[in-house]
Amino acid sequence: MSALQTPLTAALGCRYPIVQTAMGWVADSKLVSATSKAGGFGFLAAAVMSTETLEAEIARVRAASEAPFGVNFHMFQANADAVIDCVIKHRDRVRAVSYGRGPDAKTIARFKDAGILCMPTVGALKHAEKAVQLGADIITVQGAEGGGHTGSVPTTLLLPQVLDAVKVPVVAAGGFHSGRGLAGALAFGAAGIAMGTRFLMTSDSPVPAETLKRYLQVKDPAQIRASTALDGLPQRMIDNPFLLRLENGGLLRRLLVALSSAWAWRQQTGMSVAHMAKTFFSAIGEGDSAIQTMMAANAPVIIQRAMVDGRPDEGVLPSGQVAAVIDALPSVEQLIAGIVAEAEACLAHIAPQNQTTTFAKTA
Ligand SMILES: Cc1cc2nc3c(=O)[nH]c(=O)nc-3n(C[C@H](O)[C@H](O)[C@H](O)COP(=O)(O)O)c2cc1C
């Protein structure tokens, strides 16, 4: 059996232990379908989708291939209940769900009863232990260098910590982009790798060219740093004028950003004007923490400006530090084939056929 057939490929029903993670506005049906066709396993990013959009995206993935796929969501999104129902309705093809701060044990039991695997992403040992207690089937461990919301422990430290602590298959994330990385993760004892930024930087990604240019331009990992300015939680992003303004701006600027984002998000989610007005007046009364809450609720709009509208300086650019070492936009097919070939070469180099023979002879 090939070293690339692992408990992950068996559980998810894919050819290679390579997961394309969910990325809001980025992991759409095209990216997910390209990933499954190339032998990986892709997650649709439903956390920023209306229920109708999710239905339409699932229909596109279903039509593109026979392969199973995953859906990512957050319990704090307004349509979480409808998303859960929708996922369960498509249980014949949705093989797994991923989430961060996740659903309760009852919701997890609903997925498991439907035969859907629960595969949360965690950034700390205690969160991995808790997730397994709640019923997770597979854990994705994201080290600090990873994109989007992220913890503070690097992948090389967090991965063995979690591998030692849990019995379910563990997938390594945060900083992966190559076959060397996949071989290394397998050598650690992981069941595979999961990548976000590397898939964002492909020709199958829906991100507009103007924005992708920024991802290609950044060459210093230190310029891709974690900041709490967007929603109060550490989120790794590429430095840009908008992020600096957010970090350096006073209360009024932050309130204005929160309000304008809230207005745009309201139009997309159908949030009522009364709800918005209530949030506005409580924000004025309570100051910074309430503004932070508003920013968190409306962060998708700020990300959307860069990732969908192609205005990289007017939104934020969530990214892993790995973007600093990526200088090309291959297709997903080329990417996965390259990673697989390199991983096989690395694994053969570590344990060449003739070495085994030598050991056998001298033993
Ligand atoms: C642009 C972008 C958007 C993201 N959006 C989400 C999301 O909606 N849900 C989620 O669970 N994780 C999200 N993440 C985190 C990724 O799924 C993944 O865990 C992370 O990118 C892995 O690190 P890497 O970028 O070094 O590969 C996002 C990451 C990026 C770069």
The ligand as an ORCA input file, in Angstrom:
! r2SCAN-3c Opt
* xyz 0 1
  C      -8.519     33.931      2.619
  C      -8.756     32.962      3.723
  C     -10.058     32.777      4.192
  C     -10.326     31.841      5.205
  N     -11.620     31.613      5.575
  C     -11.905     30.604      6.442
  C     -13.252     30.248      6.704
  O     -14.202     30.828      6.164
  N     -13.480     29.242      7.602
  C     -12.452     28.562      8.198
  O     -12.707     27.660      9.004
  N     -11.160     28.871      7.951
  C     -10.864     29.861      7.066
  N      -9.559     30.140      6.766
  C      -8.464     29.274      7.299
  C      -8.154     28.136      6.290
  O      -9.275     27.305      6.128
  C      -6.962     27.259      6.691
  O      -7.204     26.663      7.941
  C      -5.636     28.000      6.686
  O      -5.551     28.807      5.534
  C      -4.473     27.005      6.697
  O      -3.232     27.659      6.676
  P      -2.395     27.955      5.314
  O      -3.016     29.163      4.730
  O      -1.005     28.174      5.796
  O      -2.517     26.754      4.421
  C      -9.254     31.101      5.785
  C      -7.941     31.320      5.322
  C      -7.690     32.218      4.307
  C      -6.268     32.395      3.809
*
